[in-house]
Amino acid sequence: MTDPDKPRPLFTPELAGWRMAGQGGFRWVADGILETEGGHGLFWYEAETFADFTLQVDWCSWEIHDNSGIFLR
């Protein structure tokens, strides 16, 4: 059984459970690091629905107009 208080990564090198729509894509760069390529798109986790959760994100921007693009239900 999984400990509900222990963080669990949703990103794996295979990106299992994730779906992509639109232009561009995402690629696995290193342990837990994704990088966009080829334009904008929508990337979402479809494998599971969550009730209450805490989202922990490390995010880096390269341009002043970049944004995290994180949307929550």
TITOR-752256 format. One line per field, with one value per residue: residue number from 1; residue in one letter; x, y, z of N, C-alpha, C in turn. Coordinates in Angstrom, 3 decimals, padded with zeros to 6 digits. Atoms other than C-alpha are relative to their C-alpha. Example, Ala and Ser with C-alpha at 12.3 -4.5 7.8 and 13.67 -1.06 7.14 Angstrom:
BEGIN
n	[1, 2]
res	[a, s]
nu	[000.890, -000.820]
nv	[-001.190, -001.190]
nw	[000.000, -000.060]
cau	[012.300, 013.670]
cav	[-004.500, -001.060]
caw	[007.800, 007.140]
cu	[000.900, -000.770]
cv	[001.200, 001.090]
cw	[000.000, 000.730]
//
This chain:
BEGIN
n	[1, 2, 3, 4, 5, 6, 7, 8, 9, 10, 11, 12, 13, 14, 15, 16, 17, 18, 19, 20, 21, 22, 23, 24, 25, 26, 27, 28, 29, 30, 31, 32, 33, 34, 35, 36, 37, 38, 39, 40, 41, 42, 43, 44, 45, 46, 47, 48, 49, 50, 51, 52, 53, 54, 55, 56, 57, 58, 59, 60, 61, 62, 63, 64, 65, 66, 67, 68, 69, 70, 71, 72, 73]
res	[m, t, d, p, d, k, p, r, p, l, f, t, p, e, l, a, g, w, r, m, a, g, q, g, g, f, r, w, v, a, d, g, i, l, e, t, e, g, g, h, g, l, f, w, y, e, a, e, t, f, a, d, f, t, l, q, v, d, w, c, s, w, e, i, h, d, n, s, g, i, f, l, r]
nu	[000.848, -000.753, 000.159, 000.605, -000.728, -001.290, 000.126, -000.199, -000.193, 000.878, -000.815, -000.955, -000.570, 000.960, 001.138, 001.206, 001.179, 000.081, 000.523, -000.417, 000.853, -000.527, -001.346, -001.110, -000.030, -000.849, -000.958, -000.685, -001.370, -000.751, 000.844, 001.115, -000.046, 000.578, -000.291, 000.904, -000.662, 000.838, 001.190, 000.934, 000.876, 000.616, -000.548, 000.751, -000.083, 001.309, 000.024, 000.619, 000.648, -000.369, 000.910, -000.846, -001.409, -000.972, -000.818, -001.334, -000.577, -001.165, 000.216, -001.018, 000.338, -001.139, 000.394, 000.792, 001.428, 000.316, 000.822, -000.064, 001.026, 000.650, 001.430, 000.614, 001.448]
nv	[-001.188, -001.242, -000.960, -001.200, -001.199, -000.011, -000.442, 001.033, -000.640, 000.391, 000.063, 001.085, -000.162, 000.430, -000.924, 000.829, -000.650, -001.372, -000.172, -001.247, -000.520, -001.228, -000.011, 000.195, 001.174, -000.036, 001.097, 000.278, -000.467, 000.613, 000.478, -000.876, -001.260, 000.016, -001.182, -000.132, -000.124, -000.064, -000.846, 000.093, 001.159, 000.288, 001.243, 000.254, 001.334, 000.607, 001.354, 000.061, -001.205, -000.213, -000.792, -001.019, 000.261, -001.083, 000.030, -000.564, -000.215, -000.850, -000.504, -000.949, -000.700, -000.537, -001.295, -000.783, 000.250, 001.411, 000.296, 001.421, 000.736, 000.970, -000.219, 000.976, 000.144]
nw	[000.000, 000.109, -001.090, 000.590, -000.410, 000.674, 001.403, 001.019, 001.305, 001.099, 001.207, 000.183, 001.348, 001.020, -000.069, -000.075, -000.569, 000.487, 001.355, 000.636, 001.068, 000.587, 000.561, -000.924, -000.842, -001.169, -000.029, -001.261, 000.101, -001.095, -001.093, -000.351, 000.740, 001.341, 000.795, 001.146, 001.292, 001.183, -000.066, -001.123, -000.032, -001.289, -000.529, -001.232, -000.594, 000.189, -000.559, -001.327, -000.502, -001.397, -000.837, -000.618, 000.275, -000.046, 001.196, -000.193, 001.321, 000.220, 001.345, 000.429, 001.237, 000.738, 000.546, -000.950, 000.203, -000.241, -001.167, -000.355, 000.722, -000.890, -000.190, -000.898, 000.169]
cau	[000.000, 001.233, 001.805, -000.580, 001.692, 004.739, 005.182, 004.984, 006.383, 004.028, 006.808, 008.715, 011.012, 008.197, 005.723, 003.169, -000.322, 000.356, -001.411, -000.484, -002.677, -001.669, 001.661, 004.963, 005.721, 007.626, 010.744, 012.432, 015.759, 016.907, 015.560, 012.148, 012.992, 010.846, 011.566, 009.160, 010.007, 008.403, 005.770, 002.845, 000.642, -001.426, 000.049, -002.089, -002.117, -004.956, -004.056, -005.685, -008.054, -007.060, -009.213, -007.267, -003.610, -000.545, 001.288, 005.030, 006.704, 010.163, 009.950, 012.460, 011.830, 014.189, 012.256, 010.517, 007.118, 007.343, 004.809, 004.456, 001.306, 000.008, -003.775, -005.696, -009.246]
cav	[000.000, 003.489, 005.974, 008.883, 011.353, 010.474, 012.390, 010.241, 011.274, 011.257, 011.669, 008.624, 008.352, 006.590, 009.380, 006.656, 008.006, 011.366, 012.603, 015.345, 017.516, 020.277, 021.240, 020.386, 017.851, 017.075, 014.992, 013.436, 015.211, 013.831, 012.510, 014.191, 016.933, 017.517, 019.930, 021.287, 021.088, 022.094, 024.571, 024.913, 022.064, 020.693, 017.944, 016.289, 013.303, 010.964, 007.749, 008.683, 011.192, 012.712, 014.035, 016.187, 016.587, 018.744, 019.607, 020.158, 021.665, 022.966, 025.172, 027.216, 029.888, 031.068, 034.084, 036.893, 035.961, 032.239, 030.744, 027.422, 026.483, 024.622, 024.365, 022.644, 021.397]
caw	[000.000, -000.842, 001.964, 001.162, 002.986, 000.904, -002.371, -005.461, -008.840, -011.812, -014.372, -015.545, -018.589, -020.472, -019.559, -018.845, -018.196, -019.868, -023.020, -025.472, -027.712, -030.097, -031.550, -029.995, -027.378, -024.234, -023.798, -020.798, -020.228, -016.881, -013.599, -013.308, -015.816, -018.892, -021.698, -024.297, -027.958, -031.227, -030.069, -027.723, -026.681, -023.840, -021.708, -019.026, -016.713, -017.620, -015.829, -012.534, -010.956, -007.629, -004.819, -002.356, -003.224, -002.811, -006.004, -005.739, -008.808, -009.600, -012.663, -014.631, -017.249, -019.956, -021.243, -019.331, -020.843, -020.042, -017.668, -015.921, -017.797, -014.755, -014.675, -011.904, -012.087]
cu	[000.888, -000.310, -000.561, 000.726, 001.361, -000.191, 000.301, 000.140, -000.985, 000.765, 000.945, 000.588, -000.955, -001.183, -001.326, -001.128, -000.203, -000.494, 000.401, -000.988, 000.633, 001.401, 001.028, -000.098, 000.898, 000.949, 000.668, 001.456, 000.879, -000.993, -001.064, -000.039, -000.556, 000.347, -000.980, 000.812, -001.042, -001.278, -000.865, -000.825, -000.578, 000.420, -000.708, 000.128, -001.385, -000.157, -000.792, -000.653, 000.304, -001.067, 000.824, 001.456, 000.819, 000.884, 001.322, 000.678, 001.257, -000.084, 001.037, -000.462, 001.265, -000.283, -000.917, -001.500, -000.387, -000.938, 000.018, -001.018, -000.712, -001.452, -000.528, -001.501, -000.783]
cv	[001.244, 000.920, 001.301, 001.286, 000.119, 000.457, -001.138, 000.689, -000.528, -000.092, -001.181, 000.171, -000.397, 000.951, -000.748, 000.769, 001.423, 000.018, 001.382, 000.369, 001.283, -000.172, -000.323, -001.285, 000.216, -001.182, -000.065, 000.394, -000.704, -000.400, 001.022, 001.310, -000.214, 001.301, 000.032, 000.101, 000.113, 000.800, -000.258, -001.277, -000.150, -001.398, -000.264, -001.451, -000.615, -001.338, -000.114, 001.336, 000.110, 000.812, 001.151, -000.349, 001.259, -000.156, 000.689, 000.081, 000.850, 000.410, 001.064, 000.668, 000.535, 001.396, 000.714, -000.279, -001.470, -000.127, -001.502, -000.822, -001.030, 000.419, -001.107, 000.025, 000.924]
cw	[000.000, 001.171, -000.590, 000.371, -000.666, -001.450, -000.967, -001.351, -001.034, -001.314, 000.065, -001.400, -001.125, -000.124, -000.019, 000.674, -000.470, -001.436, -000.515, -001.079, -000.525, -000.536, 001.078, 000.782, 001.201, -000.065, 001.363, -000.178, 001.034, 001.072, 000.388, -000.747, -001.401, -000.698, -001.166, -001.274, -001.100, 000.101, 001.217, -000.107, 001.395, 000.414, 001.317, 000.421, -000.002, 000.736, 001.297, 000.317, 001.482, 000.716, 000.575, -000.258, 000.224, -001.221, 000.295, -001.363, 000.122, -001.459, -000.312, -001.288, -000.650, -000.519, 000.993, -000.122, 000.161, 001.187, 000.226, -000.772, 000.847, 000.217, 000.888, -000.205, 000.888]
//
